[in-house]
């Protein structure tokens, strides 16, 4: 999900508010995942459903990811210090990388287990009807949890919470697949249960790779998208006294941005006046965009209405 998908008019920009909202939603998710993990794995073992057990393991991975998010949320909102002059926002990116690696490992484990069952189809048992009821209930609960968590993630603009919300959605999708597989097993197609587990494993692996790959790019100073760069450029150009801007660069710092820019001002201005323009441009960017800082380099430039004046060349001796 891109930040253009967020509702900027419904955003909690206060760091304390963002941390509190993230903590509350994650604790809710953790409580739900504890209950689902116990119910799904216990019912899966009793009903002899590999698909339901796999779904329970997925819920367990959600619980572990909730713990990772809570730890990252606590550290990412710490103030800047001597060792981290830009703050600790990249703890969120690191957490997203851990979440991705966790999902990938769980998904590959599911694939391996499902392949083993499919290689020995005679050993696939008919499941108990209770497995279908548990899978259906888990589907409803996970979808509701996803909608709640995504709403919070949009409000506080947190990519880490977006990742965790979509982790819950992947659980809802996997529960749907498992329910279909269990239903097929009950009507006389026993292989549909391990096939459902196989599909769930693929879904989880794919999502884990996606989150991990994106987080890895952010950790190596990936720029924000062109739309956001253009918006920042426009904000700088609208600053009174700015004649032009070039060498505008951005790099992500968690869910925030660090910006560098060369700002052109009238070459005849005093150093103090040029500095004031740079400060004004920086303040505008920090107010209008999710920027942690804007480092401004002031370059002299001729005003358009002075182009007709004779230029004085430097005399060398």
SEFIMAR-171963 format. One record per residue: x negated, y, z of N, C-alpha, C, O in turn; residue in three letters. Coordinates in pm, whole numbers, padded with zeros to 5 digits, always signed. Each point is the difference from the previous one (the first is absolute). Layout:
REM SEFIMAR-171963
XYZXYZXYZXYZAla ...
***
This chain:
REM SEFIMAR-171963
-00083-00119+00000+00083+00119+00000-00087+00125+00000-00099+00007+00073Unk +00135+00090-00154-00075+00125-00008+00064+00104+00091+00116-00013+00039Unk -00194+00116-00005+00052+00103+00087+00105+00084-00068+00075+00071+00068Unk -00067-00075-00199+00106+00072-00069+00135-00063+00029+00104+00063-00022Unk -00103-00189+00073+00124-00066+00033+00053+00043+00137+00114-00032+00033Unk -00193+00102+00045+00041+00041+00132+00085+00125-00007-00012+00082-00092Unk +00099-00068+00190+00084+00119+00011-00073+00102+00087-00003-00014+00122Unk -00054+00118-00184-00078+00097+00074+00086+00085+00093-00051+00058+00096Unk +00183-00050-00124+00088+00078+00085+00042-00076+00126+00063+00057+00089Unk -00099-00185-00084+00037-00081+00115-00124-00066+00056-00005-00122+00018Unk -00097+00203+00008-00128-00052+00043-00038+00054+00136+00012+00120+00027Unk -00057-00211+00060-00052+00040+00130-00149+00023-00014-00078-00094-00002Unk +00038+00223-00009-00139+00033-00026-00082+00012+00128-00122+00009-00006Unk +00189-00008+00122-00071+00011+00127-00074-00131+00027+00064-00106-00001Unk -00196+00109+00026-00075-00124+00023+00055-00083+00113+00008-00123-00011Unk +00031+00187+00122+00056-00073+00113+00132-00066-00038+00028-00114+00040Unk +00054+00186-00117+00127-00056-00045-00020-00118-00094+00073-00100+00009Unk -00171+00110-00098-00030-00109-00093-00046-00123+00077+00043-00112-00029Unk -00129+00133+00128-00051-00113+00078+00111-00068+00079+00006-00123+00006Unk +00083+00204+00055+00110-00055+00078+00096-00080-00087+00044-00109+00036Unk -00011+00166-00155+00092-00068-00091-00060-00131-00050+00069-00102-00008Unk -00198+00105-00024-00067-00120-00048-00004-00107+00109+00023-00118-00027Unk -00052+00159+00150-00007-00095+00110+00136-00064+00027+00009-00121+00019Unk +00096+00203-00017+00134-00052+00029+00044-00100-00105+00048-00109+00033Unk -00063+00145-00161+00044-00090-00108-00079-00129+00000+00054-00106-00031Unk -00182+00114+00064-00084-00119+00000+00035-00092+00117-00003-00123-00015Unk +00035+00181+00131+00041-00083+00113+00133-00070-00030+00020-00115+00039Unk +00071+00184-00107+00126-00063-00040-00029-00119-00092+00056-00108+00016Unk -00145+00131-00114-00037-00106-00092-00063-00118+00073+00030-00116-00030Unk -00116+00145+00127-00066-00107+00075+00101-00085+00076-00009-00123+00001Unk +00106+00189+00063+00103-00074+00074+00081-00090-00091+00027-00116+00034Unk +00012+00168-00151+00077-00079-00095-00082-00119-00052+00052-00111-00013Unk -00179+00136-00016-00084-00107-00055-00030-00110+00101-00016-00116-00037Unk +00007+00151+00164-00017-00103+00103+00119-00095+00000-00015-00123+00001Unk +00135+00182-00002+00122-00082+00002+00011-00085-00127+00034-00118+00008Unk -00063+00178-00123+00010-00075-00126-00103-00112-00009+00031-00110-00045Unk -00153+00137+00089-00105-00102-00007+00039-00123+00080-00011-00113-00049Unk +00058+00134+00172+00040-00112+00086+00116-00077-00063-00003-00123-00007Unk +00105+00198-00038+00119-00065-00054-00030-00077-00129+00045-00113-00017Unk -00122+00175-00074-00025-00063-00130-00091-00123+00011+00029-00104-00060Unk -00137+00115+00135-00091-00113+00010+00065-00115+00075-00013-00116-00040Unk +00083+00146+00151+00066-00106+00077+00108-00068-00083+00009-00123-00004Unk +00074+00204-00064+00106-00058-00083-00058-00074-00120+00053-00103-00041Unk -00162+00155-00016-00062-00065-00115-00055-00137+00034+00015-00095-00077Unk -00078+00085+00193-00053-00130+00044+00114-00097+00028-00005-00116-00041Unk +00110+00163+00110+00115-00084+00033+00073-00046-00126+00039-00116-00013Unk -00021+00211-00083+00076-00030-00121-00085-00059-00111+00052-00035-00106Unk -00185+00021+00128-00093-00055-00099-00004+00082-00128-00001-00054-00111Unk -00001+00186+00128-00003+00090-00115-00135+00070-00008-00031+00084+00084Unk -00049-00119-00184-00130+00065-00018+00018+00147-00035-00079+00085+00042Unk +00182-00055-00119+00026+00138-00040+00028+00089+00120-00050+00112+00008Unk +00131-00162+00087+00033+00079+00117-00122+00017+00091-00019+00107+00058Unk -00063-00210-00045-00122+00012+00079-00093+00104-00063-00060+00082+00070Unk +00048-00087-00204-00083+00099-00071+00053+00140+00024-00078+00094+00018Unk +00210-00078-00018+00059+00131+00025-00028+00044+00143-00022+00119+00026Unk +00022-00213+00068-00033+00032+00138-00144+00045+00015-00030+00091+00077Unk -00060-00155-00151-00141+00041+00003-00015+00140-00059-00082+00079+00047Unk +00162-00050-00149+00000+00135-00057+00044+00102+00105-00059+00108+00012Unk +00162-00142+00065+00044+00089+00108-00109+00016+00105-00016+00108+00057Unk -00059-00216-00031-00111+00008+00095-00108+00095-00052-00059+00075+00077Unk +00034-00080-00208-00098+00093-00058+00049+00143+00012-00080+00092+00017Unk +00212-00072-00025+00057+00133+00022-00028+00048+00142-00030+00117+00023Unk +00041-00209+00072-00025+00035+00139-00146+00042+00020-00028+00098+00070Unk -00063-00172-00132-00142+00036+00009-00024+00135-00065-00076+00082+00053Unk +00140-00058-00167-00018+00129-00068+00055+00115+00084-00054+00110-00002Unk +00163-00137+00077+00053+00103+00089-00103+00040+00105-00014+00118+00033Unk -00058-00218+00019-00104+00028+00099-00111+00085-00063-00048+00095+00062Unk +00009-00129-00185-00103+00077-00071+00045+00145-00018-00078+00093+00019Unk +00204-00075-00057+00054+00134-00022+00002+00080+00130-00034+00118+00000Unk +00072-00181+00110+00003+00069+00129-00139+00048+00040-00017+00112+00048Unk -00084-00199-00067-00137+00037+00034-00048+00114-00089-00058+00098+00048Unk +00084-00110-00179-00043+00104-00094+00072+00131+00027-00061+00107-00009Unk +00189-00113+00040+00078+00121+00028-00055+00073+00122+00000+00123+00004Unk -00045-00199+00094-00055+00062+00121-00131+00073-00030-00024+00108+00055Unk -00061-00166-00142-00131+00058-00026+00004+00107-00109-00076+00096+00005Unk +00164-00112-00104-00002+00091-00115+00042+00141+00035-00032+00093-00074Unk +00103-00073+00184+00047+00133+00036-00088+00068+00103+00037+00103+00056Unk -00153-00161-00030-00095+00067+00090-00056+00125-00068-00011+00007-00122Unk -00024+00090+00203-00056+00124-00055-00140-00025-00054-00066-00097+00037Unk +00021+00187-00124-00135-00010-00055-00103+00014+00112+00023+00069+00099Unk -00136-00137-00117-00109+00010+00097-00132+00008-00075-00002+00010-00123Unk -00109-00014+00196-00131+00015-00063-00029-00113-00098-00063+00023-00103Unk +00107-00143+00133-00027-00114-00088+00100-00010-00114-00028-00061-00102Unk +00145+00122+00120+00105-00003-00103+00052+00142-00021+00111+00031+00041Unk -00191+00055-00106+00038+00142-00014+00127+00022-00081+00062+00106+00013Unk -00023-00203-00096+00122+00014-00078+00118-00072+00066+00107-00012-00060Unk -00126-00036+00182+00107-00071+00069-00009-00150-00021-00099-00051-00052Unk +00205-00019+00095-00001-00146-00001+00110-00057-00091+00044-00113+00019Unk -00001+00192-00118+00113-00043-00083-00027-00128-00077+00094-00073-00033Unk -00220+00045+00005-00028-00120-00079+00019-00129+00078-00011-00109-00057Unk +00040+00120+00185+00040-00121+00072+00125-00059-00063+00017-00121-00004Unk +00072+00208-00046+00121-00048-00067-00035-00076-00127+00058-00105-00028Unk -00153+00158-00049-00041-00067-00122-00065-00135+00031+00025-00099-00067Unk -00109+00098+00172-00063-00125+00041+00106-00101+00043-00012-00120-00028Unk +00116+00168+00098+00108-00089+00042+00073-00058-00120+00035-00118-00001Unk -00012+00200-00101+00065-00049-00122-00085-00108-00068+00053-00096-00055Unk -00186+00114+00060-00089-00101-00057+00010-00131+00078+00003-00107-00060Unk +00003+00117+00192+00015-00120+00083+00133-00068-00028+00007-00123-00010Unk +00100+00203-00002+00131-00055-00032-00003-00075-00133+00055-00110-00012Unk -00120+00170-00086-00008-00064-00131-00075-00132+00007+00043-00099-00059Unk -00156+00098+00131-00078-00123+00013+00079-00107+00075-00006-00118-00035Unk +00081+00160+00136+00082-00094+00076+00108-00062-00088+00018-00122+00001Unk +00052+00206-00076+00104-00051-00090-00058-00095-00104+00060-00103-00029Unk -00175+00137-00026-00062-00084-00101-00037-00136+00058+00023-00103-00064Unk -00080+00102+00184-00039-00127+00063+00122-00087+00031-00001-00120-00024Unk +00106+00183+00078+00122-00074+00031+00063-00056-00128+00043-00115-00004Unk -00038+00196-00101+00059-00044-00126-00074-00118-00061+00062-00096-00046Unk -00196+00103+00046-00078-00110-00055+00020-00128+00081+00003-00110-00056Unk +00010+00124+00189+00026-00116+00083+00135-00064-00032+00012-00122-00002Unk +00088+00206-00024+00131-00051-00038-00006-00075-00133+00061-00106-00017Unk -00135+00163-00078-00013-00064-00132-00065-00138+00013+00046-00096-00061Unk -00150+00088+00140-00070-00127+00018+00092-00106+00062+00003-00114-00045Unk +00072+00154+00148+00090-00094+00066+00111-00047-00095+00035-00118-00002Unk +00019+00212-00076+00108-00036-00093-00050-00092-00109+00070-00094-00038Unk -00191+00119-00015-00057-00088-00103-00017-00142+00052+00023-00097-00072Unk -00064+00085+00197-00018-00133+00059+00132-00076+00006+00004-00120-00028Unk +00103+00190+00063+00132-00064+00004+00046-00040-00139+00058-00108-00018Unk -00082+00193-00080+00045-00030-00136-00078-00116-00062+00051-00068-00089Unk -00174+00046+00138-00078-00113-00050+00050-00133+00054-00031-00106-00054Unk +00110+00112+00163+00056-00122+00059+00150+00020+00019+00046+00011+00114Unk +00031-00005-00223+00144+00030+00010+00080-00102+00079+00107+00033+00053Unk -00156-00156-00045+00074-00103+00074+00007+00033+00149+00091-00047+00070Unk -00185+00125-00023-00003+00033+00142+00085+00120+00038+00004+00038+00117Unk +00064+00024-00214+00084+00117+00028+00135-00047+00052+00073-00071-00069Unk -00040+00110+00193+00123-00046+00064+00116+00095-00029-00020+00115-00040Unk +00142-00166+00062+00119+00085-00010+00011+00081+00128-00009-00054+00111Unk +00029+00185-00126+00001+00089+00117+00136+00000+00068+00100-00044-00058Unk -00098+00094+00181+00125+00011+00077+00068+00132-00036-00066+00097-00036Unk +00198-00093+00046+00079+00116-00037-00036+00124+00084+00019+00113-00044Unk -00070-00135+00166-00034+00115+00085-00107+00087-00063-00007+00121+00025Unk -00079-00182-00109-00106+00077-00066+00059+00108-00091-00054+00110-00011Unk +00166-00143-00053+00063+00097-00090+00058+00117+00079-00010+00115-00044Unk +00069-00141+00158+00056+00106+00082-00110+00092+00054+00015+00123+00001Unk -00124-00183+00042-00111+00081+00053-00061+00086-00111-00032+00117+00023Unk +00014-00175-00143-00057+00075-00113+00090+00116-00040-00048+00109-00029Unk +00179-00133+00028+00093+00107-00035+00000+00112+00102+00002+00118-00036Unk -00005-00154+00164-00005+00101+00105-00128+00080-00006+00001+00122+00019Unk -00114-00190-00045-00129+00069-00010+00000+00098-00116-00058+00108+00009Unk +00123-00146-00119+00008+00088-00117+00067+00132+00035-00049+00107-00036Unk +00161-00114+00105+00074+00121+00038-00081+00087+00095-00009+00122-00017Unk -00051-00184+00119-00077+00074+00100-00120+00069-00064-00028+00116+00030Unk -00043-00187-00119-00120+00057-00061+00033+00115-00094-00075+00098-00007Unk +00184-00109-00065+00039+00109-00090+00035+00126+00080-00037+00111-00039Unk +00109-00128+00149+00033+00114+00085-00126+00060+00061-00012+00123+00010Unk -00082-00208+00031-00126+00048+00057-00079+00078-00104-00058+00104+00032Unk +00055-00152-00156-00070+00069-00109+00056+00140-00021-00076+00097-00011Unk +00208-00086+00004+00062+00130-00026-00029+00099+00112-00024+00118-00025Unk +00026-00167+00148-00030+00087+00115-00146+00046-00005-00028+00119+00017Unk -00065-00211-00039-00143+00034+00003-00037+00091-00117-00082+00091+00017Unk +00139-00114-00135-00031+00084-00115+00051+00142+00019-00064+00096-00042Unk +00180-00082+00107+00053+00134+00027-00094+00077+00092-00023+00119-00021Unk -00030-00186+00123-00095+00065+00091-00130+00033-00075-00055+00109+00018Unk +00007-00202-00101-00125+00021-00074+00011+00121-00093-00095+00077-00013Unk +00210-00061-00053+00020+00115-00088+00002+00130+00079-00053+00102-00044Unk +00115-00107+00161+00013+00123+00079-00135+00049+00050-00025+00121+00004Unk -00063-00213+00034-00130+00041+00055-00112-00006-00103-00115+00031+00032Unk +00148-00071-00156-00099-00006-00107-00122-00084+00037-00113+00051+00000Unk +00135-00177+00033-00110-00089+00039-00006-00118-00095+00092-00082-00005Unk -00203+00071-00072-00016-00113-00091-00016-00130+00077+00040-00105-00049Unk -00099+00111+00170-00013-00119+00082+00137-00054+00038+00023-00121-00005Unk +00070+00210+00044+00135-00044+00036+00078-00045-00124+00084-00090+00009Unk -00112+00152-00124+00062-00047-00124-00043-00144-00028+00082-00085-00037Unk -00212+00058+00054-00051-00136-00021+00067-00098+00095+00037-00110-00039Unk -00021+00151+00164+00062-00089+00097+00148-00020-00030+00054-00109+00021Unk +00013+00214-00070+00142-00013-00036+00018-00096-00116+00089-00085+00002Unk -00174+00098-00104+00011-00089-00115-00041-00142+00037+00042-00096-00065Unk -00124+00082+00167-00029-00134+00053+00130-00062+00050+00026-00118-00023Unk +00056+00198+00093+00130-00048+00046+00091-00033-00118+00075-00097+00005Unk -00079+00178-00111+00082-00028-00119-00045-00130-00066+00083-00077-00050Unk -00215+00052+00049-00047-00126-00058+00052-00118+00081+00027-00106-00055Unk -00012+00125+00186+00060-00103+00084+00147-00022-00038+00047-00114-00004Unk +00025+00224-00023+00140-00014-00039+00011-00075-00133+00087-00086-00015Unk -00174+00120-00080+00002-00069-00129-00036-00147+00016+00059-00087-00063Unk -00157+00061+00150-00040-00140+00021+00112-00079+00067+00018-00117-00030Unk +00056+00181+00121+00112-00069+00065+00109-00033-00100+00065-00104+00011Unk -00044+00191-00110+00098-00028-00106-00043-00122-00081+00080-00090-00027Unk -00208+00087-00010-00052-00114-00076+00011-00128+00082+00039-00105-00053Unk -00073+00113+00181+00007-00117+00087+00144-00049+00014+00025-00121-00003Unk +00068+00214+00018+00141-00039+00012+00048-00073-00125+00073-00099+00009Unk -00115+00147-00126+00036-00067-00126-00062-00139-00006+00065-00096-00039Unk -00193+00086+00079-00067-00129+00000+00064-00099+00095+00016-00117-00033Unk +00022+00164+00152+00065-00088+00097+00136-00044-00053+00039-00116+00015Unk +00035+00211-00076+00129-00036-00058-00014-00105-00109+00079-00094-00007Unk -00181+00109-00078-00024-00101-00104-00036-00135+00059+00043-00104-00051Unk -00122+00104+00157-00036-00125+00067+00123-00069+00055+00012-00123-00010Unk +00081+00199+00067+00120-00058+00061+00095-00061-00103+00075-00092+00033Unk -00077+00144-00156+00093-00055-00101-00066-00106-00088+00055-00040-00102Unk -00174-00006+00144-00059-00114-00069-00126+00027-00080-00042-00086-00077Unk -00019+00202+00092-00125+00032-00070-00109+00032+00103-00033+00116+00023Unk -00023-00221+00039-00092+00020+00113-00125+00081-00033-00055+00067+00088Unk +00008-00070-00213-00122+00072-00035+00017+00152+00002-00099+00073+00001Unk +00225-00026+00002+00022+00144+00000-00051+00065+00128-00035+00119-00001Unk +00030-00194+00112-00050+00058+00125-00150+00032-00009-00037+00113+00029Unk -00051-00208-00069-00141+00037-00016-00024+00097-00115-00094+00079+00005Unk +00179-00083-00108-00012+00099-00108+00027+00140+00054-00066+00097-00039Unk +00165-00086+00128+00030+00129+00063-00121+00047+00081-00035+00118-00003Unk -00029-00211+00074-00119+00035+00077-00112+00047-00093-00076+00091+00035Unk +00066-00153-00152-00101+00038-00099+00024+00143-00050-00094+00079-00012Unk +00219-00047-00018+00035+00134-00048-00029+00105+00107-00052+00107-00030Unk +00087-00139+00154-00028+00092+00110-00150+00025+00013-00043+00113+00020Unk -00035-00219-00032-00146+00015+00008-00054+00091-00109-00089+00080+00025Unk +00143-00093-00146-00044+00086-00110+00037+00146+00027-00081+00090-00023Unk +00202-00067+00071+00045+00137+00028-00088+00066+00106-00040+00115-00015Unk +00011-00190+00120-00080+00055+00109-00143+00028-00047-00058+00103+00034Unk +00002-00195-00114-00137+00018-00050-00009+00122-00089-00096+00078+00009Unk +00193-00059-00095+00000+00112-00093+00008+00134+00075-00070+00095-00034Unk +00157-00090+00135+00014+00124+00076-00127+00029+00081-00041+00115+00012Unk -00019-00220+00043-00123+00018+00075-00112+00055-00087-00074+00089+00043Unk +00061-00141-00164-00101+00049-00092+00023+00147-00035-00094+00079-00004Unk +00219-00044-00020+00035+00138-00038-00036+00099+00110-00064+00101-00026Unk +00106-00130+00149-00029+00091+00111-00149+00009+00028-00053+00109+00022Unk -00016-00223-00024-00143-00002+00028-00079+00075-00105-00093+00074+00034Unk +00128-00090-00160-00071+00066-00110+00018+00152+00007-00095+00075-00020Unk +00219-00031+00047+00025+00144+00012-00077+00060+00117-00057+00109-00012Unk +00056-00178+00126-00071+00050+00117-00150+00007-00026-00067+00094+00044Unk +00014-00192-00115-00143+00000-00031-00037+00120-00085-00104+00062+00022Unk +00188-00029-00119-00025+00119-00084+00002+00127+00084-00082+00090-00021Unk +00175-00082+00115+00009+00121+00084-00123+00014+00089-00043+00111+00028Unk -00014-00223+00016-00117+00005+00087-00125+00047-00074-00097+00041+00063Unk +00099-00048-00196-00116+00046-00078+00032+00133-00070-00043+00026-00112Unk +00121+00056+00183+00026+00139-00042+00074+00012-00132-00040+00077-00087Unk +00148-00151+00072+00084+00016-00118+00073+00134+00005+00045+00043+00107Unk -00032+00022-00220+00071+00126-00008+00151-00024+00004+00047-00110-00027Unk +00028+00215+00060+00145-00008-00009+00040+00010-00147-00084+00027-00085Unk +00212-00049+00057+00045-00002-00140-00003+00140-00061-00009+00100+00071Unk +00015-00094-00204-00014+00125-00074+00110+00101+00033-00024+00121-00003Unk +00143-00170+00034+00110+00091+00033-00032+00079+00126+00023+00121+00006Unk -00075-00190+00094-00031+00068+00126-00121+00093-00016-00004+00107+00060Unk -00094-00148-00141-00115+00086-00027+00046+00129-00069-00045+00109+00034Unk +00134-00123-00132+00051+00118-00071+00076+00093+00093-00009+00122-00013Unk +00084-00179+00109+00074+00082+00095-00096+00078+00091+00025+00117+00031Unk -00132-00180+00012-00099+00068+00084-00068+00112-00080-00021+00109+00051Unk -00012-00138-00177-00062+00101-00086+00092+00122-00014-00046+00114+00006Unk +00173-00138-00025+00097+00108-00017+00009+00084+00128+00011+00123-00006Unk -00015-00188+00121+00005+00072+00127-00120+00093+00015+00013+00114+00046Unk -00130-00162-00085-00121+00083+00008+00009+00118-00096-00033+00113+00036Unk +00077-00139-00159+00008+00105-00101+00101+00108+00037-00013+00115-00042Unk +00115-00152+00120+00101+00097+00041-00048+00091+00112+00068+00097+00034Unk -00184-00127+00023-00055+00083+00108-00047+00134-00056-00070+00005-00101Unk +00109+00102+00165-00039+00134-00045-00152+00014-00002-00066-00030+00099Unk +00011+00075-00213-00143+00020-00014-00072-00114-00069-00116+00015-00038Unk +00181-00129+00022-00062-00114-00067+00018+00015-00151+00112+00010-00049Unk -00223-00007-00023+00005+00014-00146-00006-00135-00071+00041-00009-00116Unk -00089-00092+00181-00009-00131-00062-00049-00103+00101-00047+00035+00108Unk +00060-00160-00145-00047-00109+00086-00054-00112-00088+00060-00035-00101Unk -00172-00022+00141-00056-00112-00073-00067-00096+00098-00012+00030+00119Unk -00031-00144-00171-00064-00104+00083+00086-00033+00122-00051-00013+00112Unk +00181-00001-00135+00091-00038+00108-00006-00151+00019+00030-00077-00092Unk -00068+00035+00210-00013-00143+00029+00076-00035+00128+00008+00079+00093Unk +00048-00199-00091+00073-00047+00119-00047-00142+00034-00045-00075-00086Unk +00057+00042+00212-00023-00138+00044+00092-00029+00116+00023+00085+00087Unk +00030-00205-00086+00098-00038+00101-00067-00030+00133-00108-00059+00006Unk +00174+00101+00099-00045-00026+00136+00121-00052+00076+00072+00076+00064Unk -00050-00208-00072+00124-00055+00052+00115+00050-00086-00001-00018-00122Unk +00100+00081+00186+00111+00057-00075-00021+00148-00029+00090+00067-00053Unk -00206-00015+00088-00031+00140-00023-00104+00013-00113-00045-00100-00055Unk +00009+00225+00024-00092+00026-00111-00107+00099+00046+00029+00093+00075Unk -00151-00114-00122-00106+00099+00014-00025+00057-00139-00018-00076-00096Unk +00016+00210+00084-00007+00066-00131-00124+00087-00008-00037+00067+00096Unk -00028-00069-00213-00110+00092-00032+00040+00079-00125+00061-00055-00091Unk -00095+00184+00088+00034+00080-00117-00094+00119-00013-00046+00056+00099Unk +00018-00019-00225-00074+00122-00030+00103+00105-00042+00072-00017-00098Unk -00066+00126+00173+00098+00105-00025-00071+00122-00059-00102+00045+00053Unk +00156+00007-00162-00058+00116-00066+00068+00128+00048+00122+00010+00001Unk -00205+00089+00038+00052+00130+00044-00075+00110-00076-00102-00025-00063Unk +00155+00145+00071-00061+00115-00067-00144+00018+00047-00027+00010+00120Unk -00065-00008-00217-00142+00007+00033-00038+00131+00069-00106+00008+00063Unk +00191+00094-00074-00034+00130+00061+00044+00011+00145-00026+00100+00066Unk +00093-00202-00015+00047+00004+00138-00115-00018+00097-00105-00054-00036Unk +00125+00099+00158-00099-00022+00104+00005-00146+00044+00097-00071-00027Unk -00202+00027+00094-00003-00137+00053+00117-00022+00095+00063-00106-00001Unk -00035+00206+00083+00109-00013+00097+00135-00018-00071+00081-00082+00042Unk -00057+00159-00148+00126-00010-00073+00014-00136-00067+00107-00060+00002Unk -00217+00011-00061+00004-00132-00061+00027-00108+00102+00073-00095-00026Unk -00132+00110+00144+00022-00096+00108+00146+00000+00043+00058-00106+00024Unk +00002+00224-00014+00140+00010+00041+00093-00070-00100+00097-00064+00039Unk -00129+00077-00166+00081-00067-00104-00013-00152+00015+00099-00072-00011Unk -00220+00024+00036-00023-00143+00018+00077-00053+00121+00058-00108-00006Unk -00058+00184+00114+00072-00040+00120+00151-00006-00027+00068-00091+00046Unk -00018+00189-00120+00143+00003-00033+00038-00121-00085+00105-00061+00021Unk -00190+00028-00118+00027-00116-00085+00002-00128+00082+00086-00086-00019Unk -00181+00074+00111-00007-00120+00086+00125-00013+00086+00057-00108+00011Unk -00014+00218+00049+00117-00004+00086+00126-00039-00076+00084-00074+00050Unk -00072+00124-00172+00117-00033-00082+00005-00149-00032+00105-00063+00004Unk -00221+00007-00037-00006-00143-00033+00033-00085+00122+00074-00098-00010Unk -00129+00135+00125+00026-00078+00122+00147+00007+00041+00054-00096+00057Unk +00011+00209-00085+00140+00015+00035+00093-00075-00094+00103-00052+00042Unk -00138+00047-00171+00091-00054-00101-00026-00146-00036+00087-00066-00058Unk -00203+00016+00092-00035-00135-00041-00051-00081+00119-00029+00056+00106Unk +00019-00186-00124-00045-00089+00108-00154-00001+00006-00062-00107-00001Unk +00004+00225+00006-00145+00012-00002-00055+00018+00141+00051+00080+00078Unk -00155-00156-00047-00071+00018+00126-00088+00123-00004-00013+00073+00098Unk -00050-00053-00215-00093+00113-00012-00018+00033-00148+00016-00085-00087Unk -00050+00211+00061-00037+00045-00134-00132+00072+00010-00010+00106+00063Unk -00091-00163-00125-00132+00064-00003-00006+00086-00126+00006-00052-00112Unk -00020+00185+00130+00006+00094-00112-00139+00056-00029-00068+00051+00089Unk +00028-00061-00217-00123+00065-00046+00043+00119-00087+00072-00018-00098Unk -00118+00138+00135+00041+00122-00072-00097+00029-00114-00121+00011+00021Unk +00177+00001-00141-00080+00033-00119+00040+00138-00052+00119+00033+00000Unk -00218+00049-00044+00033+00132-00057+00052-00015-00142-00047-00084-00077Unk +00144+00167+00044+00055-00003-00136+00042+00141-00037+00039+00079+00086Unk -00048-00047-00215+00040+00132-00048+00151+00007-00008+00064-00093-00048Unk -00005+00204+00095+00145+00018-00012+00036+00022-00147-00078+00060-00074Unk +00194-00106+00030+00042+00020-00140+00001+00147-00041-00035+00032-00113Unk +00074+00057+00206+00007+00142-00036-00136+00069+00004-00009+00120-00027Unk -00098-00195+00060-00133+00057+00002-00087-00055-00114-00118+00035-00013Unk +00178-00121-00069-00078-00065-00106-00054+00102-00102-00101-00024-00065Unk +00171+00138+00053-00042+00097-00102-00116+00087+00048-00063+00071-00078Unk +00035-00078+00209-00108+00083+00053-00136-00058-00038-00014-00121-00012Unk -00085+00207-00008-00135-00051-00034-00057-00081+00115+00014+00037+00117Unk -00079-00146-00150-00060-00086+00099-00144+00044+00025-00075+00025-00094Unk +00038-00016+00219-00136+00040+00039-00086-00124+00012+00028-00090+00079Unk -00135+00085-00159-00089-00115+00005-00107+00020+00106-00048+00110+00026Unk +00013-00222+00033-00105+00007+00101-00133+00032-00067-00032-00051-00108Unk -00046+00137+00174-00131+00037-00053-00107-00078+00075-00006+00004+00123Unk -00076-00073-00196-00106-00077+00065-00135+00069-00025-00020+00064-00104Unk -00067-00076+00196-00133+00063-00013-00106-00106+00002-00119+00031-00009Unk 
***
